């Protein structure tokens, strides 16, 4: 569900209401005097939510706590809220009716449920709450409703504060979090982040965000140290539409439309999405979503209190803390409120340029900045347009030094697409890197656009070495053809591939036996398929060695296309034997020597044999691949006696008078005897009636 409001969103939700529920909502929203057809009821509800006069009338009929809830949503600029966070904020204002205000607004047709988990027509809001979880359910508030709530009082205490007049306080540039969000996107661009079904990160994926030196570096204005800023930056990037979640995978999408606007609009969106982050807090860092998550409600309460302060006054952080400790249901009796509030104020709101800071000896004072008053109160928008565009220098080494004074949002997005973030600080550094440049080219950037960006925003002429490197990398990338989808077909013989190519069944020949088809739906009636292969699974054993340990068969029904490239390095193909399903190859000394020159060793060869055949490398292949150095062999003459049975051989080996005459047993029925001892052995055998004949 989008946080933006339009009539189609309302109509889509109402379509999923049952007829009885829709008429019940329409009775309160429209108060019809007659019974309309259900399609007319739905359409009139959609039209009614675009009618300011009708909305004003219904708002007057609501209890005070409902109007306060809508006013809080109006100030937050966030249309999507979890119910428990709204209840926490209402409780802080003294309203303890629990979920009832939310139900009243749902039944009045002024807010709507998130029906992601609902598969059938919704018959009652209680059914939805039971399915999604009463406190974890999300409601959506149309902008057309919140726009009519700007003048509703919240009944917050009047925090007098201290007069500061027009004295300027500490206002940071607002770039700290946008830069980290861009770096977080780049860190995971091109990869797929695995998450559990509950949405929590796996340890390996989480460690990437927790330990990255760029994402977790100190702020340029280090007012406070907050835990794991990299996790927060990534959560922000997800909510800004830079990633999408597909079941248990988080996939990069690129920079969303908000990155084409100015810094003010980006900061406004960042603040709104901060009120949806439930897996991070300023005390623990990453904290997987639970019902106890209170960061959104505490953040909103701080902003609501600051919105009540007059523009020429400022309040102490301690005064805000006392109110929140006393009123917020999650903070009462907690020992972490001090760190929690200071982490949000100094680590988030000040860095977003929402809050202005005054350092006084007695206490730190804060108030909304001009940016904060525009975002929360609708006052005049400050002009943050940079007076100059030149804000970076490019070194001959390819390093980019980026100064924050004249930054533009679109420049941050473009640089993140083709240059690697190295440091974030008062002056940031990036590096033009071939791998990152290829990603930028894949996203749609061209060589000309990249060079123009560096020249337009550069203080000096782009070094020729950098221009040449970018051009060389771009030319190399442009020679690579990327197919959104294709089918690879492995043929048994090169002649079969040639025939398929002539008939137009294969668009390109990748090897002498592998062809590529670009057709979305290949007509398989022209082929006899021996097997297909799932390349997400590990390789299957598909090689069977002969007794010589060098010659082997490749079983086509179990082989994969990757084996084709491996075989060209390892072995030589033997003449085709007429068997389509078993192709024969042999290890040769010449191939092994080339493999050794390419970096292969016996360990790699053994691993290949175990993966492809299920057996270790044979002794013959091992000897051929890595023969022992400086080895000399001796040839010795021996006499071999062949016996009629292994029983007689055992007896001669055991008999004391013959045992010492036998040098070795060569097999079950074969004995080795030296020429000098053959006469003595013959004599001993004659004693037991065995005649030994010597055959030459």
N, C-alpha and C positions, 0 to 999 in steps of 0.2 A: 504494500500500500504506500502510495506517495504521500509525503508531508505537504504537498501542494494541494490546493483546493480547486476542484472544478466540478461541473454538474455531472459529468460522466462518472466520477468517483462515487457520488451520492447515489446515482441511479444503479450502479453496479452492486452496491451494498443492499439497497432496497429490493433489488431483484431476488436476493437470497433470503429475504424475510418470507415467512409463510403468510398466507392471506390474512389469517386472524391477527398475527402480530403487526402486519403492515397497517391494517385498519385501526388497531389499537393506537399505534403511533400517530396515524393521521388524525384521529379524533382529537388528540391533544395539540397537535401542531396546527391543523387547519380548522378544527371545529366545524365540520361540514353539517349542513342542515338537511341533507338528503343522502341517500346511498348511491355512490358512484360505482361504475365498473372498476375492477381492480387495477386495470391498466391506467385509467384516469386518475385513480388515487395515487399511484406511484408517480405519475407525471406531475401532478399538482404538488406533491411533496417536494419534488426537485425544484419546481418553480418557486415554491414558497420559501425555500432556503436562499433564494436570490432576491427576496423581497425584504428590504430593510424595515419597512413599517410593520410587516407581519412578525419579523424577528423581535423587534422592540416590544411588541405587545406580549409575546410569549415570555420574554425575559422578565417583564414586570410581574407575571404570574408566578414566577419561580421563587422558592425560598431564598433567603439571603446567602446561605452557604453555596448554593448552585451558582449564583452570580459571582461570588468571590472566586469560585473554581475557574469559571470562564475568564475572569480578569487575570488570574495568574497565568493561564495559558496564553492570553493575549500578550502579556509582558514578556513571556519566554520566547516568543516567535517560533515555538515548536508545537506542531499540531498533533504529534503522536506522543502519548503519555501512558506509562504503566499505571494501573489503578492505585497500587500501594503508595507510589510517590505522590500522587494527588491527595490521597488520604492523609499522608504524613504532613503535607503542607497545610491542609485544612485544620488538622489537629494543632499545628503550631499557631494557628490564628484563633484557637479556642473552640472549634467546631468538632465535636466528638461523635457525630452520627455515623461514623464508619463509611460504609459503601453506599448508604442511602442517597446522598447527593448525586453520585454517579448514575444510579438507577433512575432517579428522577429525570436527569438530562437525557438518558437513553430513551426513556418512555416518551419524552417530549419531542424527540426527533431532532434535537439540537447537537447531539454528539452520536458517534457510531462505533460499533465494535469492530475489532480486527478479526475477520472470519477465516483466517488462514487455516486453522485446524478444523473448521466446520465443513463437513462434506455434504450434508443434507440441508433442506430448508430449515431456517432457525424458527422455532416455535415460541421460545421464551428466552429472555435475556439470562435467566437463571440457568438454563441449559448451557449456554455459552460460557458462563462463569465456571460452571462445574467442569467443563471440558478443558478450558484453558488454564484453570487455576484462578481462584477468586482474586488474589492479589497480584498475580503475574499477568493478568489479562491486559491488553492494550486497547485504548480508545483513541479515536481520531476525531478531532474537532475542526470543522470547516472554518476557513478564514472569514467567510461571510458572517459567521456567528460572532467570532471573537472581535471583529472590527466594530461591533455595536456595544462592546463592553469597556471601551477605553475610559469612560468616566465613572465606572463603579468604584466605590471606596473599598479598601481591603481591611480597614480597621487596625492597621499596624500602629505600634506606639510611635509617638513623635520623637525621633532621636534628634535632639537639638544640636549636638555636636559643638564644634568650635568654629568661630568665624575665621575664614582664611581669605576672604575677599577675592580679588582677581589674581592673587599670587599664584604663579604656576607651580605645580608640583612635579614629581617625577612621572613622566609619561614615556614608556618605551616605544620603540618603532612598530611593534606589532608583528614583526616578521619571524619571531622565534619559533612559534608552532607551525606556521605555514611551511617554513623551510624543513622542519623535521618531518612533517607529513609527506612532503615531496620525497625526502630521502627514504622514508619508510616504504613508500610505494616502489621506489627504485630498488630497494633492498630485496623485495620479493617479486619484482616484475620478471616474467618469464619462468617462474616456478609455480608449482601447485602446493599450497599449504594444506597439510592434512589436519583435520580436527576430529575430535570425538563426536559421536551422535548428539551428545549433550551440548556441543558447541565449544567445549573447552579445548585449549591447545595441548598438543602432545609436548612432552618435555623437550625433545629435540627442536621442535619448531619454536617453542617458547624461548629457549636459550638463545636463538638467533636474535630475537628482539631484545632480550635482556642484556646481552653482552656486546652488541654492536657499538663500536667506539664513537661513531658519528651520531647515532640516535641518542646515546646516553651521555653525551658530552655536557659540560657545564654551560649554563645560559650566558649570553653576552652580558646581561645585567643580573648577576647571581644573587638574588634577594633571598632565595631559599633553595634547599636541595630536596627534590621530590624523588620518590623511588620509581625506577623503571619508566622513564619518560618515553622510551622506545615503544613500549606496549601501548601507552596512551596515544602516541602518534599513529600507530597502526590501527587502533580502534577508530580514531578520527577518520583515517583514510577510507576505512570500510563504510562508515556512515556518510561520507562525502561522495559515495558512488564510484570509488576508484577500484573496488573489488566486488565480485559477486560470490555468493555462497551457493554451491551446488551439492546438496546433501552433506557429505563430509569433506568437501574440498573448497578452498578459497582460491579463486582464480582472478588474476589481474585483468582489469579492463582498460586502464589508461586514465588520463586526466579528464575529469568530468567538466561539464559546461561552466561550473562556477569558477574554474581556473581561467576562463576567458574574460572575467569581469575584473573590477578593481579591488584593491585591498580591503576597502570598507565592506563591500558585499561578501567577500570571502570570510572576514572576521565575524560578520553577523551570522553567517551560516555555521561557522565553527562553534560559536557560542550556543546556537540553537541545538546543534548535534551533541555538544558537551552534556546537555541535559538528558541525553539518551544513553550515555555510557554507564554500564553497570558492572563491567568486569575489571575496573581499575578504581583505586581510591588513593588519596594523597598520603595515607599512612602505610598501607601494605603493598602498594603497587598493584601487580596483577592479582585480582581476587575474583575467581570465577563467579558468575552470576548466581546470587541466592536471593531469597525473599528479604534478607536483612540489608541488601544494598541500599545505601542512603545517599550516595553522592549526588544524584539528580535533585532530590528534594532539598538537601542542605544547600546546594549551589543556588537553586531558585530562591530559597529563603534569603540568602545573602544578597542577591540581586534585588529582590523586592524591598528589603530594608534600605539599601542604598538608593533605590529609586524614590524613596520618601524624603531623602535629605535634600535641603535646598541647595541650589547650585553654588552659593557663596559660602557654604559651610562644609565641614568634614567631620567624620566621626572616628572614634578610636576603634581599633580592631578588638580591643578588650570589651568594649561596649556591645559590639555585635556578638561576641562570643557569649557574654552573659545572657543575652536574650535567647540565643539558640540553645544554650545549655538548659535553660529553664523551660523552654516551650517545645522544642522538637522532641518527639517521642523516642527517637533513636539515640539522642544525645544525653538524656537525663541519666545522671549517675555514671556517665562514661568518662574515662581518664584520658581519652585520646582526642577530645574535642579541640584542644588547643592546637595540636599538630594538624588536625584535619582542616580546620578553618584557615590557618596560615598557609597550608599547602595549596588550598584552592585559591585564596586571594593572591598570594605572592607568586605561586607557581603557574596559575592558569589565568586568572582575570587580569592581573597586571600585565602579564606577558601577551595577552590578547589585546592590550591597549583599551580595555574596558574600564579599568579602575586607575585613578590617579593617586599617587602616594605622596604624603608629606612626612618627612622625618623630623620629629620633634623630640627634644630631650625627655619629656615626660611620657610620651607614647607615640606610636605611629598612627597617623591620621589618614583616612582614605575617603574618597568620594568618586562618583562616576565621572569619567573623563568626557570630553566632547563626543568621542566615539560611543561611549556607553550611553550617554543621554540620547543620542540619535537612535541607537539600536533599541533601547528599552522604553524610551518615552516619546519617540517620534519627533524629536527636535531637529534642528538643522544639521544636515550631514556635513561633517568636516571634509575639506578638500585635501586629500592625501596624494594628489597627482604630483609626481616628481618633476622638478623644474628642468631637469636634464635627463637625457636618455643614456648617456655614456656612464657606465657603472662597472665595467670589468676590463681587465687586461689579460691578454693571452701571452704566455711565455713561449719561447722557442721549443721548450720541452713538451709542450702540450698542456701545461698546467694553466688553469683559469683562476685568477684572483677576482672574487666578486665582492663588491662593496654594497652595503645594505642601504645607503642613503638614497639612492635613486632607483631602487628595484621596482620591477613591475611583476604582477602575478603571472602574466603570460610568459615572461622571460624565465621565471623559475620553472614553469612547466616544460618549456622548450629545452632548457639546459639539462633538466633531469632526464630528458628523453635520449640525449646523445652524449652526455658527459657524466662521469662518476663523481659522486659527492665524496670528498676526502675529509673536510672539516667544516663545522658550522660555528661561527663566532662573530665578532665585530666585522671581520673580513673573512669571508668563506673561501674555500678552495675546492675546485673540481679538476678533473683531468679528462682530456679527450682520449678515449680508450677504444680500440677497434671493436671489442665485443659489445660495449654499450652503444657505439655508433651503429653497429648492425641492427640493434634493437630499435634505434631511432629511425633508421631507414625502413624497417619493417612496419613501423607505426604510420608511415606515410610521408615522413620528412624526405627531402631530397638534398643532394650535395649543395645545390644553389641556396636553398633555404638555410641550411646549417651555416654556410659561410656568411650569408647576409646577416644572420642573427649575431654572429661574433663581430662582424664589422659595424653593424648598426649600433650596438651597445658597447663597443670597445672604445677605449680612450686612445688607442694607438692602432697603427696599421697591423693587420693580421700577419704574423710571421710567415714567410714563404714555406718554411719547413712544415708548419702545421697545416697550411693549405694543401701542400703536396700530399701529406699523410692522409688527410681527409679524402682527397680525391682518389688516392690509390686504394684506400679501404672501400670507398663507395663504388669504384669500378669493379673491385673484386666481388662485392656483394651483388651488384647488378648482373653479374654473370651466373648467379645462382637462381634457378627457377623454383618458386615455391608453389606447390599444389595444395589447394585447400582439401582436396580428397582425390585419391587415385587408387588403382588396383595394380599390384605387381604380380606378374605371372611368370613362374619358372617352367621352362620347357625342358624336356628330356634331352633333346639334341639341338644343336645350333640350326640345323636345317628346318626344324619345326618352327623356331622363332622367325626365321626368314620368311617362311610361308605365311605365318600369321601377320607379319608386317606388310607383305605385299597385298594381302586381302583386306587391310585396314582394321584388323582386329586389335592391333597394338600400335600405339601412337609413337613410342620411342623405344629404341633398343638400349638398355642400360649396360648389359654385358652380352656375351655371345649366346647366353641361354635365358636371360631375364628381360622381360619386356614390361612396359608401363602403358596402362590404358587410362585415359582421363574421363571416360564415360561414367556417368553417375550410376547407371544400371548396366552392367556388362551382360551381354547375351551369352550365357554359359553353354548353350546348345552346340556351339562351335568347338567346345573343348571337352576332353575327357579328364575329369579331375581325379588325381591320385590322392590328394590330401589338402587340408587347409591348416593354417597355423595361427595360434593366439600368441602374439609377440609380447604380451604382458606376463606370460608364464615363462619360467626358466627353460633353457634348452633341454630337449629330450634326447636320451641316448639314441643315436641313429647310425652309428658306425660299428661294424663287426670286423675284427682283425682275423687274418689267416694265421696259421701256425708259425709262419716266418716272422710275424710281428711287424712287418713292413707293408704288406699288401692288405687292403681292407675294402669292404663293400660299404657304400652309402645307401641306406634304405630310404628311398624317396618319400614314402608315405609318412615318415617321421622327421625328415630333414626340414630345415628352414632356409630362407634366402641368405641369412648371414653366413651360413656354412659355405656358400659359394665363394665368397671373397676369401675365406680362410683356406679353402682347398687350393686356391691358386697360389698361395704362398707356400703351403706345406708340401704339396705332393704333385705328382704328374698323373694325368688321366690315362688309363689303359684303354686299348681299343674296345669299342662298343661290342658287347657280347649278345645283344638281342634281348636282354632283360631290361624292360623299362623301369622296373621298380628297384633294381640293384645296380648301381654304377660302381665301377672298380677303379681304385687309385693305388699308388704306391709311393712310400717315402723314398727319396733318393738323396745321395750324398750332395749333389749339386744344389738341390732345394734347401737342404739343411744348412749349407754354407751361406746361402743368401739370407736365410732366416736369422742366422747368428749375426750377420752384418747389420741386419735391421733391428737388432736389440733383443731378439728372442734368446732365452736360456733354457736349460733342461727343466727348470721348475715350471716355466710357462708351458712348455710342451707337455709335461706330465699333467698339468691342470687341464689342458685342452683334451687330452686322451681320457681323463676321468669324466669330464663333462659330456663328451661326445660318445664314449663307448662304455663308460662305467668301470673301466679298468685303468690301472696305472700304465705308464709308458713301458713298452716291452724292452727286454734286455737288448735285443738286436737294434731297435731304434735308438736306445740310449747310447749304445756303443758307437753307432753311426753318427749321431749328433755330436757327441763329446768324447772322441777316442782318447784314451790315456796317453800322456806325453812321455817320450823316451822309454817306451816299453819294448823289451826284446824277449823273444821266446826261444826255447831250446827244444829240439826234436830228439827223442830217445827211443831206441829200438826196444821193444818188449814182446814177449811171447804171450799169446792169449789162449787159454784152455776153454773150450766149449763143453759144458757138461749136459747130460741128458735131462737132469731135473735140478730144481733148486734145493731139494732135500740132500742130494749128494754134495752140492756146493756148501751147504751149511755144515755137513759133517767134516769136509776137508778143512774148513775154516776153524772148526773146533778141535780137531784131532791134534794132539801135541806134536806128533812127529811130522806133520805136514803144515801146521799153522805157520811156523817160522820160515817155510820155504815159499809162501805165497806173499807177494808184495801188495796186492790190492784186489778187492772185489769190484769188478766193473759193472756188474749187473746181477740179477737173480741167478743166472747160470754161467756167468763169465768171470774167469779169474786171470789175473796178470802175474806172470812169473819171469824172472830174469833168465838170460841164457846160461849164466853160470850155475844156477840152481835147478835147471830142468832135469839133469841126470839124477840128482838126489831124490827129486820128487817122483821120477819114474820108478826108482827102486822101491820107495815106500808104497807106491800104489800096487806094485806087483805082489807085495806081501799079502794084500787083501784081494787079490785076483782081478785087479783093474789094469788093463794094458793101455799105456799112453803112447800114441803114435804122433810123430812130428811131421806135419805137412808143410812143405815149402811152396 
